[in-house]
């Protein structure tokens, strides 16, 4: 059985999804799965997020569905109850991190400074989110922080697309990249799930061409 981190590394790209309507959850899960990336970080900032995670997790039990933009312990509980297999927070929230570690819930907190990375290392975390990636210094910043904290790997999200994916995945301390270019809100709202599936296939192929 592969760990979530191992599956992330195999995927290369983790789709970051915003769902405004639960009815879109099932066709989206189908499109991502058939496109070769059976995973999704569903942002927990919409009313539909919790139920969407439940729908996706129940219909596709092997899919790695998690909750992103988690800001409170209450949201952690709601997401996990709905079927989320991992939690992502935009920043390094000690309360959320410690709670997830205590409950043995995979947690990937946002870290953009050496001080935050130091706290992650102290708690035994192996992978952290780097958000917002491009505004926070991109690959150069990750490389600078990875030098002293060599045991840690990063999952950058924010401003990453086909134009710069190679820059990120070319660095071995980056386990995968979060991206939304294959699951843009207008595509989901317009029901263009075939296009999402095709874009997902392209993303998977691009990731594999960079890191076979």
Biotite code that builds the C-alpha atoms (Angstrom):
import biotite.structure as struc

atoms = struc.array([
    struc.Atom([0.000, 0.000, 0.000], chain_id="A", res_id=1, res_name="UNK", atom_name="CA", element="C"),
    struc.Atom([1.471, 3.329, -1.093], chain_id="A", res_id=2, res_name="UNK", atom_name="CA", element="C"),
    struc.Atom([1.449, 6.217, 1.348], chain_id="A", res_id=3, res_name="UNK", atom_name="CA", element="C"),
    struc.Atom([-0.267, 9.470, 0.388], chain_id="A", res_id=4, res_name="UNK", atom_name="CA", element="C"),
    struc.Atom([3.146, 11.069, -0.063], chain_id="A", res_id=5, res_name="UNK", atom_name="CA", element="C"),
    struc.Atom([4.210, 8.256, -2.415], chain_id="A", res_id=6, res_name="UNK", atom_name="CA", element="C"),
    struc.Atom([1.026, 8.625, -4.426], chain_id="A", res_id=7, res_name="UNK", atom_name="CA", element="C"),
    struc.Atom([1.551, 12.397, -4.635], chain_id="A", res_id=8, res_name="UNK", atom_name="CA", element="C"),
    struc.Atom([5.032, 11.806, -5.979], chain_id="A", res_id=9, res_name="UNK", atom_name="CA", element="C"),
    struc.Atom([3.672, 9.329, -8.508], chain_id="A", res_id=10, res_name="UNK", atom_name="CA", element="C"),
    struc.Atom([1.024, 11.824, -9.663], chain_id="A", res_id=11, res_name="UNK", atom_name="CA", element="C"),
    struc.Atom([3.459, 14.741, -9.926], chain_id="A", res_id=12, res_name="UNK", atom_name="CA", element="C"),
    struc.Atom([0.487, 17.110, -9.986], chain_id="A", res_id=13, res_name="UNK", atom_name="CA", element="C"),
    struc.Atom([-2.386, 17.393, -7.511], chain_id="A", res_id=14, res_name="UNK", atom_name="CA", element="C"),
    struc.Atom([-5.456, 19.209, -8.868], chain_id="A", res_id=15, res_name="UNK", atom_name="CA", element="C"),
    struc.Atom([-6.601, 22.008, -6.558], chain_id="A", res_id=16, res_name="UNK", atom_name="CA", element="C"),
    struc.Atom([-10.362, 22.244, -6.896], chain_id="A", res_id=17, res_name="UNK", atom_name="CA", element="C"),
    struc.Atom([-13.007, 24.829, -5.976], chain_id="A", res_id=18, res_name="UNK", atom_name="CA", element="C"),
    struc.Atom([-16.528, 23.397, -6.096], chain_id="A", res_id=19, res_name="UNK", atom_name="CA", element="C"),
    struc.Atom([-19.494, 25.722, -5.774], chain_id="A", res_id=20, res_name="UNK", atom_name="CA", element="C"),
    struc.Atom([-22.125, 23.067, -6.489], chain_id="A", res_id=21, res_name="UNK", atom_name="CA", element="C"),
    struc.Atom([-22.224, 19.483, -5.222], chain_id="A", res_id=22, res_name="UNK", atom_name="CA", element="C"),
    struc.Atom([-23.662, 18.286, -8.539], chain_id="A", res_id=23, res_name="UNK", atom_name="CA", element="C"),
    struc.Atom([-20.263, 18.885, -10.135], chain_id="A", res_id=24, res_name="UNK", atom_name="CA", element="C"),
    struc.Atom([-18.369, 16.638, -7.695], chain_id="A", res_id=25, res_name="UNK", atom_name="CA", element="C"),
    struc.Atom([-19.142, 13.282, -9.315], chain_id="A", res_id=26, res_name="UNK", atom_name="CA", element="C"),
    struc.Atom([-18.433, 14.199, -12.957], chain_id="A", res_id=27, res_name="UNK", atom_name="CA", element="C"),
    struc.Atom([-15.277, 16.002, -11.841], chain_id="A", res_id=28, res_name="UNK", atom_name="CA", element="C"),
    struc.Atom([-14.038, 12.948, -9.936], chain_id="A", res_id=29, res_name="UNK", atom_name="CA", element="C"),
    struc.Atom([-14.740, 10.839, -13.020], chain_id="A", res_id=30, res_name="UNK", atom_name="CA", element="C"),
    struc.Atom([-12.843, 13.257, -15.288], chain_id="A", res_id=31, res_name="UNK", atom_name="CA", element="C"),
    struc.Atom([-9.800, 13.395, -12.998], chain_id="A", res_id=32, res_name="UNK", atom_name="CA", element="C"),
    struc.Atom([-9.720, 9.621, -12.565], chain_id="A", res_id=33, res_name="UNK", atom_name="CA", element="C"),
    struc.Atom([-10.066, 8.905, -16.269], chain_id="A", res_id=34, res_name="UNK", atom_name="CA", element="C"),
    struc.Atom([-7.483, 11.604, -16.965], chain_id="A", res_id=35, res_name="UNK", atom_name="CA", element="C"),
    struc.Atom([-4.923, 9.732, -14.871], chain_id="A", res_id=36, res_name="UNK", atom_name="CA", element="C"),
    struc.Atom([-4.861, 11.940, -11.774], chain_id="A", res_id=37, res_name="UNK", atom_name="CA", element="C"),
    struc.Atom([-7.249, 10.297, -9.299], chain_id="A", res_id=38, res_name="UNK", atom_name="CA", element="C"),
    struc.Atom([-6.667, 12.924, -6.653], chain_id="A", res_id=39, res_name="UNK", atom_name="CA", element="C"),
    struc.Atom([-7.999, 16.318, -5.611], chain_id="A", res_id=40, res_name="UNK", atom_name="CA", element="C"),
    struc.Atom([-7.394, 18.955, -2.985], chain_id="A", res_id=41, res_name="UNK", atom_name="CA", element="C"),
    struc.Atom([-10.909, 20.333, -2.524], chain_id="A", res_id=42, res_name="UNK", atom_name="CA", element="C"),
    struc.Atom([-10.721, 23.818, -1.057], chain_id="A", res_id=43, res_name="UNK", atom_name="CA", element="C"),
    struc.Atom([-12.846, 24.033, 2.064], chain_id="A", res_id=44, res_name="UNK", atom_name="CA", element="C"),
    struc.Atom([-13.991, 27.612, 1.474], chain_id="A", res_id=45, res_name="UNK", atom_name="CA", element="C"),
    struc.Atom([-17.312, 26.920, -0.248], chain_id="A", res_id=46, res_name="UNK", atom_name="CA", element="C"),
    struc.Atom([-20.602, 25.654, 1.125], chain_id="A", res_id=47, res_name="UNK", atom_name="CA", element="C"),
    struc.Atom([-20.399, 22.674, -1.243], chain_id="A", res_id=48, res_name="UNK", atom_name="CA", element="C"),
    struc.Atom([-16.922, 21.499, -0.188], chain_id="A", res_id=49, res_name="UNK", atom_name="CA", element="C"),
    struc.Atom([-17.845, 19.088, 2.598], chain_id="A", res_id=50, res_name="UNK", atom_name="CA", element="C"),
    struc.Atom([-20.587, 17.280, 0.706], chain_id="A", res_id=51, res_name="UNK", atom_name="CA", element="C"),
    struc.Atom([-18.484, 17.266, -2.483], chain_id="A", res_id=52, res_name="UNK", atom_name="CA", element="C"),
    struc.Atom([-15.669, 15.456, -0.679], chain_id="A", res_id=53, res_name="UNK", atom_name="CA", element="C"),
    struc.Atom([-18.177, 12.906, 0.593], chain_id="A", res_id=54, res_name="UNK", atom_name="CA", element="C"),
    struc.Atom([-19.608, 12.308, -2.890], chain_id="A", res_id=55, res_name="UNK", atom_name="CA", element="C"),
    struc.Atom([-16.167, 11.910, -4.466], chain_id="A", res_id=56, res_name="UNK", atom_name="CA", element="C"),
    struc.Atom([-14.786, 9.681, -1.713], chain_id="A", res_id=57, res_name="UNK", atom_name="CA", element="C"),
    struc.Atom([-17.796, 7.362, -1.740], chain_id="A", res_id=58, res_name="UNK", atom_name="CA", element="C"),
    struc.Atom([-17.959, 7.024, -5.525], chain_id="A", res_id=59, res_name="UNK", atom_name="CA", element="C"),
    struc.Atom([-14.197, 6.633, -5.980], chain_id="A", res_id=60, res_name="UNK", atom_name="CA", element="C"),
    struc.Atom([-12.802, 5.062, -2.779], chain_id="A", res_id=61, res_name="UNK", atom_name="CA", element="C"),
    struc.Atom([-9.308, 4.681, -4.281], chain_id="A", res_id=62, res_name="UNK", atom_name="CA", element="C"),
    struc.Atom([-9.158, 8.353, -5.189], chain_id="A", res_id=63, res_name="UNK", atom_name="CA", element="C"),
    struc.Atom([-6.926, 10.502, -2.964], chain_id="A", res_id=64, res_name="UNK", atom_name="CA", element="C"),
    struc.Atom([-9.371, 13.234, -1.972], chain_id="A", res_id=65, res_name="UNK", atom_name="CA", element="C"),
    struc.Atom([-8.371, 15.793, 0.623], chain_id="A", res_id=66, res_name="UNK", atom_name="CA", element="C"),
    struc.Atom([-9.428, 19.161, 1.999], chain_id="A", res_id=67, res_name="UNK", atom_name="CA", element="C"),
    struc.Atom([-7.489, 22.341, 1.358], chain_id="A", res_id=68, res_name="UNK", atom_name="CA", element="C"),
    struc.Atom([-7.709, 25.854, 2.821], chain_id="A", res_id=69, res_name="UNK", atom_name="CA", element="C"),
    struc.Atom([-8.525, 24.299, 6.204], chain_id="A", res_id=70, res_name="UNK", atom_name="CA", element="C"),
    struc.Atom([-8.492, 27.029, 8.848], chain_id="A", res_id=71, res_name="UNK", atom_name="CA", element="C"),
    struc.Atom([-9.967, 25.441, 12.001], chain_id="A", res_id=72, res_name="UNK", atom_name="CA", element="C"),
    struc.Atom([-10.013, 22.173, 13.917], chain_id="A", res_id=73, res_name="UNK", atom_name="CA", element="C"),
    struc.Atom([-13.758, 22.023, 13.321], chain_id="A", res_id=74, res_name="UNK", atom_name="CA", element="C"),
    struc.Atom([-13.104, 22.006, 9.598], chain_id="A", res_id=75, res_name="UNK", atom_name="CA", element="C"),
    struc.Atom([-10.545, 19.216, 10.045], chain_id="A", res_id=76, res_name="UNK", atom_name="CA", element="C"),
    struc.Atom([-13.184, 17.085, 11.774], chain_id="A", res_id=77, res_name="UNK", atom_name="CA", element="C"),
    struc.Atom([-15.839, 17.873, 9.160], chain_id="A", res_id=78, res_name="UNK", atom_name="CA", element="C"),
    struc.Atom([-13.496, 17.119, 6.274], chain_id="A", res_id=79, res_name="UNK", atom_name="CA", element="C"),
    struc.Atom([-12.276, 13.811, 7.713], chain_id="A", res_id=80, res_name="UNK", atom_name="CA", element="C"),
    struc.Atom([-15.837, 12.758, 8.541], chain_id="A", res_id=81, res_name="UNK", atom_name="CA", element="C"),
    struc.Atom([-16.754, 13.473, 4.923], chain_id="A", res_id=82, res_name="UNK", atom_name="CA", element="C"),
    struc.Atom([-13.945, 11.197, 3.732], chain_id="A", res_id=83, res_name="UNK", atom_name="CA", element="C"),
    struc.Atom([-10.933, 13.480, 3.290], chain_id="A", res_id=84, res_name="UNK", atom_name="CA", element="C"),
    struc.Atom([-7.692, 11.481, 3.340], chain_id="A", res_id=85, res_name="UNK", atom_name="CA", element="C"),
    struc.Atom([-5.451, 14.495, 3.953], chain_id="A", res_id=86, res_name="UNK", atom_name="CA", element="C"),
    struc.Atom([-5.616, 18.072, 5.206], chain_id="A", res_id=87, res_name="UNK", atom_name="CA", element="C"),
    struc.Atom([-3.889, 21.120, 3.730], chain_id="A", res_id=88, res_name="UNK", atom_name="CA", element="C"),
    struc.Atom([-3.711, 24.473, 5.504], chain_id="A", res_id=89, res_name="UNK", atom_name="CA", element="C"),
    struc.Atom([-2.596, 27.649, 3.695], chain_id="A", res_id=90, res_name="UNK", atom_name="CA", element="C"),
    struc.Atom([-0.358, 28.675, 6.588], chain_id="A", res_id=91, res_name="UNK", atom_name="CA", element="C"),
    struc.Atom([1.436, 26.984, 9.456], chain_id="A", res_id=92, res_name="UNK", atom_name="CA", element="C"),
    struc.Atom([-1.252, 26.795, 12.132], chain_id="A", res_id=93, res_name="UNK", atom_name="CA", element="C"),
    struc.Atom([0.218, 25.082, 15.203], chain_id="A", res_id=94, res_name="UNK", atom_name="CA", element="C"),
    struc.Atom([-3.166, 24.134, 16.598], chain_id="A", res_id=95, res_name="UNK", atom_name="CA", element="C"),
    struc.Atom([-4.252, 22.405, 13.388], chain_id="A", res_id=96, res_name="UNK", atom_name="CA", element="C"),
    struc.Atom([-0.887, 20.711, 12.854], chain_id="A", res_id=97, res_name="UNK", atom_name="CA", element="C"),
    struc.Atom([-0.681, 19.352, 16.403], chain_id="A", res_id=98, res_name="UNK", atom_name="CA", element="C"),
    struc.Atom([-4.310, 18.218, 16.304], chain_id="A", res_id=99, res_name="UNK", atom_name="CA", element="C"),
    struc.Atom([-3.811, 16.325, 13.039], chain_id="A", res_id=100, res_name="UNK", atom_name="CA", element="C"),
    struc.Atom([-0.603, 14.719, 14.277], chain_id="A", res_id=101, res_name="UNK", atom_name="CA", element="C"),
    struc.Atom([-2.348, 13.618, 17.469], chain_id="A", res_id=102, res_name="UNK", atom_name="CA", element="C"),
    struc.Atom([-5.212, 12.111, 15.432], chain_id="A", res_id=103, res_name="UNK", atom_name="CA", element="C"),
    struc.Atom([-2.788, 10.621, 12.849], chain_id="A", res_id=104, res_name="UNK", atom_name="CA", element="C"),
    struc.Atom([-4.392, 12.628, 10.048], chain_id="A", res_id=105, res_name="UNK", atom_name="CA", element="C"),
    struc.Atom([-1.999, 13.433, 7.165], chain_id="A", res_id=106, res_name="UNK", atom_name="CA", element="C"),
    struc.Atom([-1.405, 17.194, 7.316], chain_id="A", res_id=107, res_name="UNK", atom_name="CA", element="C"),
    struc.Atom([0.461, 19.412, 4.851], chain_id="A", res_id=108, res_name="UNK", atom_name="CA", element="C"),
    struc.Atom([0.708, 22.909, 6.343], chain_id="A", res_id=109, res_name="UNK", atom_name="CA", element="C"),
    struc.Atom([1.754, 25.949, 4.377], chain_id="A", res_id=110, res_name="UNK", atom_name="CA", element="C"),
    struc.Atom([5.348, 27.094, 5.017], chain_id="A", res_id=111, res_name="UNK", atom_name="CA", element="C"),
    struc.Atom([7.099, 30.009, 3.317], chain_id="A", res_id=112, res_name="UNK", atom_name="CA", element="C"),
    struc.Atom([9.754, 30.965, 5.890], chain_id="A", res_id=113, res_name="UNK", atom_name="CA", element="C"),
    struc.Atom([12.656, 29.143, 7.573], chain_id="A", res_id=114, res_name="UNK", atom_name="CA", element="C"),
    struc.Atom([10.951, 29.644, 10.946], chain_id="A", res_id=115, res_name="UNK", atom_name="CA", element="C"),
    struc.Atom([7.827, 27.813, 9.766], chain_id="A", res_id=116, res_name="UNK", atom_name="CA", element="C"),
    struc.Atom([9.916, 25.071, 8.189], chain_id="A", res_id=117, res_name="UNK", atom_name="CA", element="C"),
    struc.Atom([11.826, 24.690, 11.465], chain_id="A", res_id=118, res_name="UNK", atom_name="CA", element="C"),
    struc.Atom([8.533, 24.134, 13.323], chain_id="A", res_id=119, res_name="UNK", atom_name="CA", element="C"),
    struc.Atom([7.515, 21.513, 10.749], chain_id="A", res_id=120, res_name="UNK", atom_name="CA", element="C"),
    struc.Atom([10.819, 19.674, 11.100], chain_id="A", res_id=121, res_name="UNK", atom_name="CA", element="C"),
    struc.Atom([10.571, 19.807, 14.893], chain_id="A", res_id=122, res_name="UNK", atom_name="CA", element="C"),
    struc.Atom([7.211, 18.044, 14.661], chain_id="A", res_id=123, res_name="UNK", atom_name="CA", element="C"),
    struc.Atom([8.536, 15.335, 12.380], chain_id="A", res_id=124, res_name="UNK", atom_name="CA", element="C"),
    struc.Atom([6.720, 16.396, 9.228], chain_id="A", res_id=125, res_name="UNK", atom_name="CA", element="C"),
    struc.Atom([8.282, 15.135, 6.004], chain_id="A", res_id=126, res_name="UNK", atom_name="CA", element="C"),
    struc.Atom([6.299, 17.187, 3.467], chain_id="A", res_id=127, res_name="UNK", atom_name="CA", element="C"),
    struc.Atom([4.878, 20.711, 3.671], chain_id="A", res_id=128, res_name="UNK", atom_name="CA", element="C"),
    struc.Atom([2.909, 22.915, 1.321], chain_id="A", res_id=129, res_name="UNK", atom_name="CA", element="C"),
    struc.Atom([4.696, 25.959, -0.095], chain_id="A", res_id=130, res_name="UNK", atom_name="CA", element="C"),
    struc.Atom([2.045, 28.611, -0.706], chain_id="A", res_id=131, res_name="UNK", atom_name="CA", element="C"),
    struc.Atom([1.705, 30.967, -2.498], chain_id="A", res_id=132, res_name="UNK", atom_name="CA", element="C"),
    struc.Atom([4.577, 29.507, -4.508], chain_id="A", res_id=133, res_name="UNK", atom_name="CA", element="C"),
    struc.Atom([5.317, 32.087, -7.176], chain_id="A", res_id=134, res_name="UNK", atom_name="CA", element="C"),
    struc.Atom([4.680, 35.227, -5.083], chain_id="A", res_id=135, res_name="UNK", atom_name="CA", element="C"),
    struc.Atom([6.753, 33.731, -2.230], chain_id="A", res_id=136, res_name="UNK", atom_name="CA", element="C"),
    struc.Atom([9.884, 33.253, -4.329], chain_id="A", res_id=137, res_name="UNK", atom_name="CA", element="C"),
    struc.Atom([9.196, 30.120, -6.343], chain_id="A", res_id=138, res_name="UNK", atom_name="CA", element="C"),
    struc.Atom([11.789, 27.417, -6.902], chain_id="A", res_id=139, res_name="UNK", atom_name="CA", element="C"),
    struc.Atom([14.663, 29.663, -5.825], chain_id="A", res_id=140, res_name="UNK", atom_name="CA", element="C"),
    struc.Atom([13.123, 30.137, -2.375], chain_id="A", res_id=141, res_name="UNK", atom_name="CA", element="C"),
    struc.Atom([12.386, 26.429, -2.009], chain_id="A", res_id=142, res_name="UNK", atom_name="CA", element="C"),
    struc.Atom([15.983, 25.560, -2.914], chain_id="A", res_id=143, res_name="UNK", atom_name="CA", element="C"),
    struc.Atom([17.294, 28.082, -0.402], chain_id="A", res_id=144, res_name="UNK", atom_name="CA", element="C"),
    struc.Atom([15.174, 26.630, 2.424], chain_id="A", res_id=145, res_name="UNK", atom_name="CA", element="C"),
    struc.Atom([15.775, 23.015, 1.406], chain_id="A", res_id=146, res_name="UNK", atom_name="CA", element="C"),
    struc.Atom([19.534, 23.399, 1.829], chain_id="A", res_id=147, res_name="UNK", atom_name="CA", element="C"),
    struc.Atom([19.590, 23.553, 5.656], chain_id="A", res_id=148, res_name="UNK", atom_name="CA", element="C"),
    struc.Atom([16.380, 21.538, 6.041], chain_id="A", res_id=149, res_name="UNK", atom_name="CA", element="C"),
    struc.Atom([17.406, 18.716, 3.732], chain_id="A", res_id=150, res_name="UNK", atom_name="CA", element="C"),
    struc.Atom([15.064, 16.156, 5.322], chain_id="A", res_id=151, res_name="UNK", atom_name="CA", element="C"),
    struc.Atom([11.966, 18.079, 4.242], chain_id="A", res_id=152, res_name="UNK", atom_name="CA", element="C"),
    struc.Atom([10.184, 18.028, 0.877], chain_id="A", res_id=153, res_name="UNK", atom_name="CA", element="C"),
    struc.Atom([7.752, 20.552, -0.554], chain_id="A", res_id=154, res_name="UNK", atom_name="CA", element="C"),
    struc.Atom([4.387, 20.643, -2.323], chain_id="A", res_id=155, res_name="UNK", atom_name="CA", element="C"),
    struc.Atom([4.267, 24.090, -3.970], chain_id="A", res_id=156, res_name="UNK", atom_name="CA", element="C"),
    struc.Atom([0.934, 25.599, -5.001], chain_id="A", res_id=157, res_name="UNK", atom_name="CA", element="C"),
    struc.Atom([0.090, 28.996, -6.425], chain_id="A", res_id=158, res_name="UNK", atom_name="CA", element="C"),
    struc.Atom([0.971, 30.360, -9.830], chain_id="A", res_id=159, res_name="UNK", atom_name="CA", element="C"),
    struc.Atom([2.097, 26.991, -11.195], chain_id="A", res_id=160, res_name="UNK", atom_name="CA", element="C"),
    struc.Atom([1.052, 25.849, -14.668], chain_id="A", res_id=161, res_name="UNK", atom_name="CA", element="C"),
    struc.Atom([2.326, 24.198, -17.810], chain_id="A", res_id=162, res_name="UNK", atom_name="CA", element="C"),
    struc.Atom([4.726, 27.095, -18.378], chain_id="A", res_id=163, res_name="UNK", atom_name="CA", element="C"),
    struc.Atom([6.769, 26.517, -15.210], chain_id="A", res_id=164, res_name="UNK", atom_name="CA", element="C"),
    struc.Atom([5.965, 22.977, -14.033], chain_id="A", res_id=165, res_name="UNK", atom_name="CA", element="C"),
    struc.Atom([9.356, 21.768, -15.298], chain_id="A", res_id=166, res_name="UNK", atom_name="CA", element="C"),
    struc.Atom([11.161, 24.325, -13.106], chain_id="A", res_id=167, res_name="UNK", atom_name="CA", element="C"),
    struc.Atom([9.486, 22.900, -10.008], chain_id="A", res_id=168, res_name="UNK", atom_name="CA", element="C"),
    struc.Atom([9.416, 19.164, -10.715], chain_id="A", res_id=169, res_name="UNK", atom_name="CA", element="C"),
    struc.Atom([13.025, 19.335, -11.841], chain_id="A", res_id=170, res_name="UNK", atom_name="CA", element="C"),
    struc.Atom([14.056, 19.843, -8.207], chain_id="A", res_id=171, res_name="UNK", atom_name="CA", element="C"),
    struc.Atom([14.129, 16.605, -6.214], chain_id="A", res_id=172, res_name="UNK", atom_name="CA", element="C"),
    struc.Atom([12.982, 18.217, -2.963], chain_id="A", res_id=173, res_name="UNK", atom_name="CA", element="C"),
    struc.Atom([9.622, 18.949, -4.579], chain_id="A", res_id=174, res_name="UNK", atom_name="CA", element="C"),
    struc.Atom([7.345, 15.944, -4.184], chain_id="A", res_id=175, res_name="UNK", atom_name="CA", element="C"),
    struc.Atom([4.567, 17.284, -6.428], chain_id="A", res_id=176, res_name="UNK", atom_name="CA", element="C"),
    struc.Atom([2.874, 20.528, -7.440], chain_id="A", res_id=177, res_name="UNK", atom_name="CA", element="C"),
    struc.Atom([-0.640, 21.681, -6.701], chain_id="A", res_id=178, res_name="UNK", atom_name="CA", element="C"),
    struc.Atom([-2.343, 23.201, -9.718], chain_id="A", res_id=179, res_name="UNK", atom_name="CA", element="C"),
    struc.Atom([-5.724, 24.392, -10.882], chain_id="A", res_id=180, res_name="UNK", atom_name="CA", element="C"),
    struc.Atom([-5.159, 24.963, -14.594], chain_id="A", res_id=181, res_name="UNK", atom_name="CA", element="C"),
    struc.Atom([-6.867, 21.685, -15.512], chain_id="A", res_id=182, res_name="UNK", atom_name="CA", element="C"),
    struc.Atom([-9.830, 22.324, -13.181], chain_id="A", res_id=183, res_name="UNK", atom_name="CA", element="C"),
    struc.Atom([-10.536, 26.036, -13.640], chain_id="A", res_id=184, res_name="UNK", atom_name="CA", element="C"),
    struc.Atom([-13.787, 27.281, -12.158], chain_id="A", res_id=185, res_name="UNK", atom_name="CA", element="C"),
    struc.Atom([-15.361, 28.254, -15.470], chain_id="A", res_id=186, res_name="UNK", atom_name="CA", element="C"),
    struc.Atom([-14.720, 24.787, -16.911], chain_id="A", res_id=187, res_name="UNK", atom_name="CA", element="C"),
    struc.Atom([-16.431, 23.188, -13.923], chain_id="A", res_id=188, res_name="UNK", atom_name="CA", element="C"),
    struc.Atom([-19.355, 25.628, -13.918], chain_id="A", res_id=189, res_name="UNK", atom_name="CA", element="C"),
    struc.Atom([-19.878, 25.132, -17.665], chain_id="A", res_id=190, res_name="UNK", atom_name="CA", element="C"),
    struc.Atom([-19.825, 21.357, -17.312], chain_id="A", res_id=191, res_name="UNK", atom_name="CA", element="C"),
    struc.Atom([-16.807, 20.947, -19.614], chain_id="A", res_id=192, res_name="UNK", atom_name="CA", element="C"),
    struc.Atom([-15.702, 17.717, -17.975], chain_id="A", res_id=193, res_name="UNK", atom_name="CA", element="C"),
    struc.Atom([-14.400, 16.167, -21.178], chain_id="A", res_id=194, res_name="UNK", atom_name="CA", element="C"),
    struc.Atom([-12.061, 19.126, -21.559], chain_id="A", res_id=195, res_name="UNK", atom_name="CA", element="C"),
    struc.Atom([-11.040, 18.770, -17.907], chain_id="A", res_id=196, res_name="UNK", atom_name="CA", element="C"),
    struc.Atom([-10.271, 15.105, -18.553], chain_id="A", res_id=197, res_name="UNK", atom_name="CA", element="C"),
    struc.Atom([-8.108, 16.001, -21.569], chain_id="A", res_id=198, res_name="UNK", atom_name="CA", element="C"),
    struc.Atom([-6.270, 18.752, -19.681], chain_id="A", res_id=199, res_name="UNK", atom_name="CA", element="C"),
    struc.Atom([-5.699, 16.291, -16.829], chain_id="A", res_id=200, res_name="UNK", atom_name="CA", element="C"),
    struc.Atom([-4.198, 13.759, -19.232], chain_id="A", res_id=201, res_name="UNK", atom_name="CA", element="C"),
    struc.Atom([-1.892, 16.458, -20.600], chain_id="A", res_id=202, res_name="UNK", atom_name="CA", element="C"),
    struc.Atom([-0.858, 17.469, -17.076], chain_id="A", res_id=203, res_name="UNK", atom_name="CA", element="C"),
    struc.Atom([-0.085, 13.865, -16.155], chain_id="A", res_id=204, res_name="UNK", atom_name="CA", element="C"),
    struc.Atom([1.904, 13.329, -19.361], chain_id="A", res_id=205, res_name="UNK", atom_name="CA", element="C"),
    struc.Atom([3.839, 16.570, -18.823], chain_id="A", res_id=206, res_name="UNK", atom_name="CA", element="C"),
    struc.Atom([4.697, 15.563, -15.256], chain_id="A", res_id=207, res_name="UNK", atom_name="CA", element="C"),
    struc.Atom([5.852, 12.132, -16.415], chain_id="A", res_id=208, res_name="UNK", atom_name="CA", element="C"),
    struc.Atom([7.991, 13.661, -19.174], chain_id="A", res_id=209, res_name="UNK", atom_name="CA", element="C"),
    struc.Atom([9.750, 15.811, -16.571], chain_id="A", res_id=210, res_name="UNK", atom_name="CA", element="C"),
    struc.Atom([10.094, 13.092, -13.969], chain_id="A", res_id=211, res_name="UNK", atom_name="CA", element="C"),
    struc.Atom([9.726, 9.619, -15.575], chain_id="A", res_id=212, res_name="UNK", atom_name="CA", element="C"),
])
